[in-house]
């Protein structure tokens, strides 16, 4: 999946331009999925005034490009991008490495998606990596203290990714 399709998916999952500030969400004030907690440099006014174009620019510059997601099969690019948006780029890398290790890879889990992680991911069938990665994300979600509040939505999101990837 290319960036344009992936960002459209994320924007839809994140409720579009709706401004949200749920008391159980550690990200706090959020618009287009861009949260004040992850982007304090924007400030509350910046989040409230954020345009869709600005959000797409942030997604490209802070998530897609740094993780070099074009290196991955289209089937894995969307789930990695979504995980980076939801959990942060480093945690997305850790979850990928943990998933690959469950397949027998033996990687160091450091969250850095470097050449070795990419090569190992490409050495397995994309569907196997996808299933292992989404399973790892579900495990991660289930361990969060606010799972009882957001868990159903997160599980639906994983299903949407599995269908779309």
N, C-alpha and C positions, 0 to 999 in steps of 0.2 A: 504494500500500500504506500502510495506517495504521500508527501507532506500535506497537500491540499485535502485529500480524502481523510487522512488521519486527524487533521485539525478540525474538520467539519464534524467528525464523529465525537471528538472531545467536547467541542462547543455544545453539541446536542446533549451529551451526557451531563454537562455542567449547567444546563438550564439556560443557555444563551445569555442574554444581557440582564437577567434577573439579578438584583442585588440581594445577597443573603448574608445573614449574620446569626447563625445558630449557636446557642450557648454551649452546646456539646461539641462543636467543631473547633479544634485547636487552631485552625487556619484563620478563624475570625471572619471579618468582613470580606466578602468574595463577590466577584462579578466576572462572568465568562470563565469561571474556574480559576481565575487569578486571585489569590488570597493575600490579604495584608500580612498574614503570618509568614508566607513564603516570599513576599515581595515588600518588605517594610519600607524600602526606598520610595515606593509610590505614595505612601501615606494614605489616610482614609479618603481624602479628597481625590487623590489620584485614582483610587479604586472606584469610587463612585462615578467619576467622570471618564473612566476607561471606555474607549471605543472598541468595537469588534476588531478593527484593523490593528489597533495597538496591541490587543490581546494576541492576535495572530502573530504579530511581530515578536512578542515576548516568547510565545511558544516556539517559534522558529529559532530565535537566537539563544534562548536559555535551556532548551530541551532537545529539539530535533538535531540542530547542528552540533552542539557539544558531544552528544552521544553518537553522532555519525550514523544515524539510523538507516541511512541508505545502504549501509554495508550488509544489512540483514534482508532475509527473504521478506517479501511483502506480507507474508503470513505472520511474521514475528515483529515487524516494525511497528504496527499498530499497538499490540499489547505492551511493548516496551515503552513506546511513547506515552500511552495512557498511564502506565505505572509510574513513569518519571513525573508526570503531571500530578498524579494522586499522592505519591509517596516521596517524591524527590528523586533526582537522577542517580544519586549514590545508592539509595535503597533499591531502585529498579535494577541497578547492576548487581547488587547483592542477591536479590531474588532470582535473577537469571543465573548467576553462578551457583546458587543453592540448587536450583532446578537441574542444571547440568550435572552437578555432583550427584544428585539422586539418580541420574542416568549412568553414573559411573565415571565422570570426568576427572575428579580429583583436583579441581581448581582451588586456589586460594580465594576465599570469599573476602574481597576487599572493596567491592562496589565499582571498581574501575573496569570499564568495558574496553579492554585493549585488544591487541591483535590475537592473543592466545584465547581469550574468551570468545571472540568472534569465530576463530578457526574451529574451536571445539563445538560451538553452536552449529556451524555449517557442516560438521562431520556427522550429525544426526539428521534423521528425516525431520523436516520442518514441523510436521504434525506432532511428532513425539516431543519436540522442544516446546511447542505451543501448549500442549496438555500439561507437561511438567511445570512450565512457567505459570500457567493459570492456576494450577493446583497450589503452587507455592504462594501465589498471591492470596488465595483463599485462606491458607494456613495463617498468613500474616494478618489478614483482616480479622480472623477469629480470635487472635491474641490481643487485639486492641480493646481497651477498656470501654470504648464507646460503640462496640459492636452491637450491643443490644438496641442502640438508637438507630444506627446507620447500616447495620448488617444486611438487611434485606435488599436495600438499594445497591450495596456493593456487590452482593451476589448476582443481582440482576445485571449489573454492569459487566461482570465477568461473562455471563451468558451472552450478552450482546456482543462482546468482543469475540467470543468463540464463534458466534454465527457470522460476524463480519470479517474476521481475519482470513 
